[in-house]
Amino acid sequence: MHDLWNPWHGCKKCSEGCQNCYMYYLDALRDKDGGDIYRTKAGFRYPLSKDRSGQYKVKSGEMLRVCMTSDFFLEEADQWRDEAWEIMQQRPDIKFFLLTKRPERVADHLPWNWGDGWDNVMFNVTCENQRRADERIPILLELPFKHKGIMCAPFIGPVTIAEYLPAGQIEQVLCDGENYGGARPCHYEWVKALHDECTAYNVTFVFCGTGRRFVKDGKTYKLEGSLQSEQAYKSGLSFQAKPMVWKLTDGWGYPLKDNQLYKPYFGERCQSCGMRLTCNGCSRCGKCS
């Protein structure tokens, strides 16, 4: 995928959602230990990488999901984070999607010039069950970010967020089931209830995927690969509220116009993908041909 930036790799498990971590599973397939944490070599400066013509590979207006094989606020990554912040500041023309299970560490690890937040950074907390939602969302609401969201993934228990939505700070809620070895079931009723809360407060809700085990009407379905996102799409539960307003600028601080921003391309398979509302579109890698 062309929307990922992993400046470091590896993580330490810290909550229930980590039990069957996909990164640990995939690393084990390569005889690696997901608990080994290291700065990536070629990937660390990916947002600044250029093609042969001298143009940035990541185009203005694109979004990069950061540390999807780690946690941006992982303690072991403290030595690298300042440089990662500097890279984000050098690309005020693209969006950065941060996700953490460690929001209690965030306030002490923001850049010196953060102020009330940067316009190109969105901060999200993982809420895999009610315990973690009630632990992490109050911290999220107190932190200085221009864009805030919640990610219920892996969705392993019912979650209500109705008490947090009236504040008007949450712009987007993502939901996805669990995959790979030991995948725990995701229930349709949990997803529907979360969808109903978001629509009631006009908050974008994205049902990204069912996970490998999906329960509906008392029946458990085993879904593999693209079927998970396709079934999530067919459920009709995703909901687009008003689009987020990103005040992106060029390197000189001048606002970028719509015609200067990346326009995502969605191929045939993208039309029925649950992730469509929250991705950069197809990278045209040719694998679908």
TORKOL-4160 file (C-alpha; in steps of 0.2 Angstrom, whole numbers, padded with zeros to 4 digits, m for minus):
289
<pt num="1" X="0000" Y="0000" Z="0000"/>
<pt num="2" X="0006" Y="0018" Z="m0004"/>
<pt num="3" X="m0002" Y="0026" Z="0012"/>
<pt num="4" X="0010" Y="0019" Z="0025"/>
<pt num="5" X="0024" Y="0026" Z="0034"/>
<pt num="6" X="0033" Y="0015" Z="0046"/>
<pt num="7" X="0048" Y="0025" Z="0053"/>
<pt num="8" X="0051" Y="0011" Z="0066"/>
<pt num="9" X="0046" Y="m0007" Z="0067"/>
<pt num="10" X="0041" Y="m0018" Z="0082"/>
<pt num="11" X="0031" Y="m0015" Z="0098"/>
<pt num="12" X="0027" Y="m0021" Z="0115"/>
<pt num="13" X="0010" Y="m0028" Z="0119"/>
<pt num="14" X="0001" Y="m0017" Z="0132"/>
<pt num="15" X="m0018" Y="m0021" Z="0131"/>
<pt num="16" X="m0031" Y="m0034" Z="0126"/>
<pt num="17" X="m0031" Y="m0029" Z="0108"/>
<pt num="18" X="m0013" Y="m0034" Z="0107"/>
<pt num="19" X="m0016" Y="m0052" Z="0111"/>
<pt num="20" X="m0016" Y="m0058" Z="0093"/>
<pt num="21" X="m0006" Y="m0044" Z="0085"/>
<pt num="22" X="m0005" Y="m0045" Z="0066"/>
<pt num="23" X="0012" Y="m0038" Z="0066"/>
<pt num="24" X="0019" Y="m0051" Z="0078"/>
<pt num="25" X="0010" Y="m0065" Z="0067"/>
<pt num="26" X="0017" Y="m0058" Z="0051"/>
<pt num="27" X="0035" Y="m0056" Z="0058"/>
<pt num="28" X="0034" Y="m0074" Z="0065"/>
<pt num="29" X="0031" Y="m0080" Z="0047"/>
<pt num="30" X="0048" Y="m0073" Z="0043"/>
<pt num="31" X="0056" Y="m0080" Z="0059"/>
<pt num="32" X="0057" Y="m0063" Z="0066"/>
<pt num="33" X="0051" Y="m0057" Z="0084"/>
<pt num="34" X="0039" Y="m0043" Z="0084"/>
<pt num="35" X="0045" Y="m0037" Z="0100"/>
<pt num="36" X="0062" Y="m0032" Z="0092"/>
<pt num="37" X="0061" Y="m0014" Z="0090"/>
<pt num="38" X="0071" Y="m0005" Z="0077"/>
<pt num="39" X="0072" Y="0011" Z="0066"/>
<pt num="40" X="0068" Y="0007" Z="0048"/>
<pt num="41" X="0082" Y="0011" Z="0036"/>
<pt num="42" X="0075" Y="0015" Z="0019"/>
<pt num="43" X="0058" Y="0019" Z="0026"/>
<pt num="44" X="0062" Y="0032" Z="0040"/>
<pt num="45" X="0062" Y="0046" Z="0028"/>
<pt num="46" X="0049" Y="0040" Z="0016"/>
<pt num="47" X="0038" Y="0056" Z="0016"/>
<pt num="48" X="0054" Y="0066" Z="0010"/>
<pt num="49" X="0058" Y="0053" Z="m0004"/>
<pt num="50" X="0058" Y="0059" Z="m0022"/>
<pt num="51" X="0057" Y="0051" Z="m0039"/>
<pt num="52" X="0070" Y="0053" Z="m0053"/>
<pt num="53" X="0062" Y="0069" Z="m0059"/>
<pt num="54" X="0065" Y="0077" Z="m0041"/>
<pt num="55" X="0046" Y="0076" Z="m0037"/>
<pt num="56" X="0040" Y="0070" Z="m0020"/>
<pt num="57" X="0034" Y="0052" Z="m0021"/>
<pt num="58" X="0020" Y="0056" Z="m0009"/>
<pt num="59" X="0009" Y="0069" Z="m0017"/>
<pt num="60" X="0001" Y="0085" Z="m0009"/>
<pt num="61" X="m0015" Y="0080" Z="m0001"/>
<pt num="62" X="m0011" Y="0062" Z="0002"/>
<pt num="63" X="m0013" Y="0054" Z="0019"/>
<pt num="64" X="0000" Y="0043" Z="0027"/>
<pt num="65" X="m0004" Y="0031" Z="0041"/>
<pt num="66" X="0010" Y="0031" Z="0053"/>
<pt num="67" X="0018" Y="0017" Z="0063"/>
<pt num="68" X="0006" Y="0003" Z="0058"/>
<pt num="69" X="0019" Y="m0010" Z="0063"/>
<pt num="70" X="0022" Y="m0001" Z="0079"/>
<pt num="71" X="0016" Y="0013" Z="0090"/>
<pt num="72" X="0021" Y="0031" Z="0087"/>
<pt num="73" X="0022" Y="0035" Z="0106"/>
<pt num="74" X="0031" Y="0019" Z="0110"/>
<pt num="75" X="0043" Y="0022" Z="0124"/>
<pt num="76" X="0057" Y="0013" Z="0115"/>
<pt num="77" X="0055" Y="0025" Z="0100"/>
<pt num="78" X="0058" Y="0041" Z="0110"/>
<pt num="79" X="0075" Y="0043" Z="0103"/>
<pt num="80" X="0068" Y="0044" Z="0085"/>
<pt num="81" X="0052" Y="0053" Z="0087"/>
<pt num="82" X="0059" Y="0071" Z="0087"/>
<pt num="83" X="0066" Y="0067" Z="0069"/>
<pt num="84" X="0050" Y="0060" Z="0064"/>
<pt num="85" X="0041" Y="0076" Z="0070"/>
<pt num="86" X="0053" Y="0086" Z="0060"/>
<pt num="87" X="0049" Y="0076" Z="0044"/>
<pt num="88" X="0030" Y="0079" Z="0047"/>
<pt num="89" X="0034" Y="0098" Z="0048"/>
<pt num="90" X="0043" Y="0098" Z="0032"/>
<pt num="91" X="0028" Y="0091" Z="0023"/>
<pt num="92" X="0014" Y="0102" Z="0028"/>
<pt num="93" X="0006" Y="0098" Z="0012"/>
<pt num="94" X="0001" Y="0080" Z="0017"/>
<pt num="95" X="m0009" Y="0072" Z="0030"/>
<pt num="96" X="m0002" Y="0061" Z="0044"/>
<pt num="97" X="m0013" Y="0049" Z="0053"/>
<pt num="98" X="m0007" Y="0045" Z="0070"/>
<pt num="99" X="m0013" Y="0030" Z="0081"/>
<pt num="100" X="m0009" Y="0025" Z="0098"/>
<pt num="101" X="m0013" Y="0014" Z="0113"/>
<pt num="102" X="m0002" Y="0025" Z="0124"/>
<pt num="103" X="m0011" Y="0042" Z="0124"/>
<pt num="104" X="m0005" Y="0045" Z="0142"/>
<pt num="105" X="0013" Y="0047" Z="0135"/>
<pt num="106" X="0008" Y="0060" Z="0121"/>
<pt num="107" X="0008" Y="0076" Z="0131"/>
<pt num="108" X="0026" Y="0074" Z="0136"/>
<pt num="109" X="0032" Y="0070" Z="0118"/>
<pt num="110" X="0025" Y="0083" Z="0107"/>
<pt num="111" X="0036" Y="0095" Z="0098"/>
<pt num="112" X="0042" Y="0111" Z="0106"/>
<pt num="113" X="0032" Y="0122" Z="0093"/>
<pt num="114" X="0017" Y="0111" Z="0093"/>
<pt num="115" X="0005" Y="0125" Z="0100"/>
<pt num="116" X="m0013" Y="0119" Z="0099"/>
<pt num="117" X="m0008" Y="0107" Z="0085"/>
<pt num="118" X="m0003" Y="0106" Z="0067"/>
<pt num="119" X="m0016" Y="0107" Z="0054"/>
<pt num="120" X="m0009" Y="0091" Z="0044"/>
<pt num="121" X="m0009" Y="0079" Z="0059"/>
<pt num="122" X="m0024" Y="0068" Z="0065"/>
<pt num="123" X="m0023" Y="0059" Z="0081"/>
<pt num="124" X="m0032" Y="0043" Z="0085"/>
<pt num="125" X="m0033" Y="0031" Z="0100"/>
<pt num="126" X="m0037" Y="0013" Z="0099"/>
<pt num="127" X="m0053" Y="0007" Z="0108"/>
<pt num="128" X="m0054" Y="m0012" Z="0106"/>
<pt num="129" X="m0067" Y="m0013" Z="0120"/>
<pt num="130" X="m0076" Y="m0003" Z="0133"/>
<pt num="131" X="m0062" Y="m0003" Z="0146"/>
<pt num="132" X="m0050" Y="0005" Z="0134"/>
<pt num="133" X="m0062" Y="0017" Z="0127"/>
<pt num="134" X="m0066" Y="0024" Z="0144"/>
<pt num="135" X="m0047" Y="0024" Z="0148"/>
<pt num="136" X="m0041" Y="0032" Z="0132"/>
<pt num="137" X="m0055" Y="0044" Z="0125"/>
<pt num="138" X="m0055" Y="0056" Z="0140"/>
<pt num="139" X="m0036" Y="0058" Z="0137"/>
<pt num="140" X="m0039" Y="0061" Z="0118"/>
<pt num="141" X="m0051" Y="0075" Z="0122"/>
<pt num="142" X="m0039" Y="0084" Z="0133"/>
<pt num="143" X="m0024" Y="0084" Z="0120"/>
<pt num="144" X="m0021" Y="0098" Z="0108"/>
<pt num="145" X="m0024" Y="0091" Z="0091"/>
<pt num="146" X="m0034" Y="0099" Z="0076"/>
<pt num="147" X="m0041" Y="0082" Z="0071"/>
<pt num="148" X="m0046" Y="0068" Z="0082"/>
<pt num="149" X="m0053" Y="0050" Z="0079"/>
<pt num="150" X="m0056" Y="0034" Z="0087"/>
<pt num="151" X="m0051" Y="0016" Z="0080"/>
<pt num="152" X="m0061" Y="0001" Z="0086"/>
<pt num="153" X="m0049" Y="m0012" Z="0080"/>
<pt num="154" X="m0048" Y="m0026" Z="0083"/>
<pt num="155" X="m0066" Y="m0024" Z="0088"/>
<pt num="156" X="m0067" Y="m0037" Z="0102"/>
<pt num="157" X="m0081" Y="m0031" Z="0113"/>
<pt num="158" X="m0096" Y="m0019" Z="0113"/>
<pt num="159" X="m0091" Y="m0001" Z="0114"/>
<pt num="160" X="m0102" Y="0014" Z="0117"/>
<pt num="161" X="m0095" Y="0031" Z="0114"/>
<pt num="162" X="m0111" Y="0042" Z="0116"/>
<pt num="163" X="m0105" Y="0051" Z="0131"/>
<pt num="164" X="m0089" Y="0057" Z="0122"/>
<pt num="165" X="m0097" Y="0063" Z="0105"/>
<pt num="166" X="m0107" Y="0078" Z="0111"/>
<pt num="167" X="m0090" Y="0087" Z="0114"/>
<pt num="168" X="m0089" Y="0089" Z="0095"/>
<pt num="169" X="m0070" Y="0084" Z="0094"/>
<pt num="170" X="m0072" Y="0067" Z="0087"/>
<pt num="171" X="m0072" Y="0068" Z="0068"/>
<pt num="172" X="m0071" Y="0050" Z="0063"/>
<pt num="173" X="m0073" Y="0033" Z="0070"/>
<pt num="174" X="m0065" Y="0017" Z="0061"/>
<pt num="175" X="m0070" Y="m0001" Z="0065"/>
<pt num="176" X="m0063" Y="m0017" Z="0060"/>
<pt num="177" X="m0062" Y="m0035" Z="0066"/>
<pt num="178" X="m0047" Y="m0046" Z="0070"/>
<pt num="179" X="m0037" Y="m0057" Z="0058"/>
<pt num="180" X="m0024" Y="m0071" Z="0058"/>
<pt num="181" X="m0021" Y="m0084" Z="0071"/>
<pt num="182" X="m0033" Y="m0084" Z="0086"/>
<pt num="183" X="m0044" Y="m0071" Z="0078"/>
<pt num="184" X="m0058" Y="m0066" Z="0091"/>
<pt num="185" X="m0076" Y="m0063" Z="0084"/>
<pt num="186" X="m0083" Y="m0047" Z="0079"/>
<pt num="187" X="m0102" Y="m0045" Z="0081"/>
<pt num="188" X="m0113" Y="m0036" Z="0069"/>
<pt num="189" X="m0123" Y="m0029" Z="0084"/>
<pt num="190" X="m0108" Y="m0020" Z="0091"/>
<pt num="191" X="m0104" Y="m0012" Z="0074"/>
<pt num="192" X="m0122" Y="m0007" Z="0071"/>
<pt num="193" X="m0123" Y="0001" Z="0089"/>
<pt num="194" X="m0107" Y="0011" Z="0085"/>
<pt num="195" X="m0114" Y="0016" Z="0068"/>
<pt num="196" X="m0130" Y="0022" Z="0076"/>
<pt num="197" X="m0121" Y="0033" Z="0089"/>
<pt num="198" X="m0110" Y="0041" Z="0076"/>
<pt num="199" X="m0124" Y="0045" Z="0064"/>
<pt num="200" X="m0134" Y="0053" Z="0078"/>
<pt num="201" X="m0120" Y="0065" Z="0081"/>
<pt num="202" X="m0115" Y="0067" Z="0062"/>
<pt num="203" X="m0098" Y="0059" Z="0065"/>
<pt num="204" X="m0090" Y="0049" Z="0050"/>
<pt num="205" X="m0091" Y="0030" Z="0053"/>
<pt num="206" X="m0081" Y="0018" Z="0043"/>
<pt num="207" X="m0084" Y="0000" Z="0044"/>
<pt num="208" X="m0067" Y="m0006" Z="0037"/>
<pt num="209" X="m0069" Y="m0025" Z="0038"/>
<pt num="210" X="m0077" Y="m0039" Z="0047"/>
<pt num="211" X="m0062" Y="m0048" Z="0053"/>
<pt num="212" X="m0059" Y="m0066" Z="0051"/>
<pt num="213" X="m0074" Y="m0071" Z="0062"/>
<pt num="214" X="m0090" Y="m0061" Z="0060"/>
<pt num="215" X="m0106" Y="m0065" Z="0070"/>
<pt num="216" X="m0123" Y="m0060" Z="0064"/>
<pt num="217" X="m0140" Y="m0067" Z="0069"/>
<pt num="218" X="m0131" Y="m0080" Z="0080"/>
<pt num="219" X="m0121" Y="m0087" Z="0066"/>
<pt num="220" X="m0102" Y="m0086" Z="0064"/>
<pt num="221" X="m0095" Y="m0083" Z="0047"/>
<pt num="222" X="m0077" Y="m0086" Z="0042"/>
<pt num="223" X="m0071" Y="m0073" Z="0030"/>
<pt num="224" X="m0054" Y="m0072" Z="0022"/>
<pt num="225" X="m0045" Y="m0059" Z="0013"/>
<pt num="226" X="m0054" Y="m0046" Z="0003"/>
<pt num="227" X="m0071" Y="m0054" Z="0008"/>
<pt num="228" X="m0069" Y="m0045" Z="0024"/>
<pt num="229" X="m0069" Y="m0027" Z="0017"/>
<pt num="230" X="m0082" Y="m0032" Z="0004"/>
<pt num="231" X="m0095" Y="m0038" Z="0017"/>
<pt num="232" X="m0091" Y="m0023" Z="0027"/>
<pt num="233" X="m0095" Y="m0012" Z="0012"/>
<pt num="234" X="m0111" Y="m0022" Z="0008"/>
<pt num="235" X="m0118" Y="m0020" Z="0026"/>
<pt num="236" X="m0121" Y="m0002" Z="0022"/>
<pt num="237" X="m0115" Y="0004" Z="0039"/>
<pt num="238" X="m0102" Y="0016" Z="0034"/>
<pt num="239" X="m0107" Y="0034" Z="0035"/>
<pt num="240" X="m0099" Y="0049" Z="0028"/>
<pt num="241" X="m0103" Y="0065" Z="0038"/>
<pt num="242" X="m0096" Y="0082" Z="0033"/>
<pt num="243" X="m0078" Y="0080" Z="0026"/>
<pt num="244" X="m0064" Y="0085" Z="0037"/>
<pt num="245" X="m0056" Y="0102" Z="0033"/>
<pt num="246" X="m0037" Y="0101" Z="0031"/>
<pt num="247" X="m0028" Y="0117" Z="0030"/>
<pt num="248" X="m0013" Y="0111" Z="0020"/>
<pt num="249" X="0001" Y="0122" Z="0014"/>
<pt num="250" X="0016" Y="0122" Z="0003"/>
<pt num="251" X="0033" Y="0123" Z="0011"/>
<pt num="252" X="0032" Y="0142" Z="0011"/>
<pt num="253" X="0016" Y="0142" Z="0021"/>
<pt num="254" X="0004" Y="0147" Z="0007"/>
<pt num="255" X="m0013" Y="0137" Z="0007"/>
<pt num="256" X="m0014" Y="0124" Z="m0006"/>
<pt num="257" X="m0029" Y="0125" Z="m0018"/>
<pt num="258" X="m0040" Y="0110" Z="m0023"/>
<pt num="259" X="m0032" Y="0108" Z="m0040"/>
<pt num="260" X="m0015" Y="0107" Z="m0032"/>
<pt num="261" X="m0020" Y="0091" Z="m0021"/>
<pt num="262" X="m0019" Y="0073" Z="m0025"/>
<pt num="263" X="m0035" Y="0066" Z="m0033"/>
<pt num="264" X="m0037" Y="0047" Z="m0028"/>
<pt num="265" X="m0040" Y="0034" Z="m0041"/>
<pt num="266" X="m0052" Y="0020" Z="m0037"/>
<pt num="267" X="m0052" Y="0005" Z="m0048"/>
<pt num="268" X="m0065" Y="m0008" Z="m0050"/>
<pt num="269" X="m0061" Y="m0018" Z="m0034"/>
<pt num="270" X="m0061" Y="m0002" Z="m0024"/>
<pt num="271" X="m0079" Y="0001" Z="m0028"/>
<pt num="272" X="m0084" Y="m0012" Z="m0015"/>
<pt num="273" X="m0071" Y="m0010" Z="m0002"/>
<pt num="274" X="m0075" Y="m0005" Z="0016"/>
<pt num="275" X="m0059" Y="0005" Z="0017"/>
<pt num="276" X="m0063" Y="0017" Z="0003"/>
<pt num="277" X="m0069" Y="0031" Z="0014"/>
<pt num="278" X="m0052" Y="0032" Z="0023"/>
<pt num="279" X="m0039" Y="0028" Z="0010"/>
<pt num="280" X="m0028" Y="0036" Z="m0004"/>
<pt num="281" X="m0036" Y="0025" Z="m0017"/>
<pt num="282" X="m0028" Y="0013" Z="m0028"/>
<pt num="283" X="m0009" Y="0014" Z="m0031"/>
<pt num="284" X="m0011" Y="0005" Z="m0048"/>
<pt num="285" X="0002" Y="m0008" Z="m0044"/>
<pt num="286" X="m0005" Y="m0020" Z="m0057"/>
<pt num="287" X="m0009" Y="m0034" Z="m0044"/>
<pt num="288" X="m0027" Y="m0033" Z="m0048"/>
<pt num="289" X="m0025" Y="m0036" Z="m0066"/>
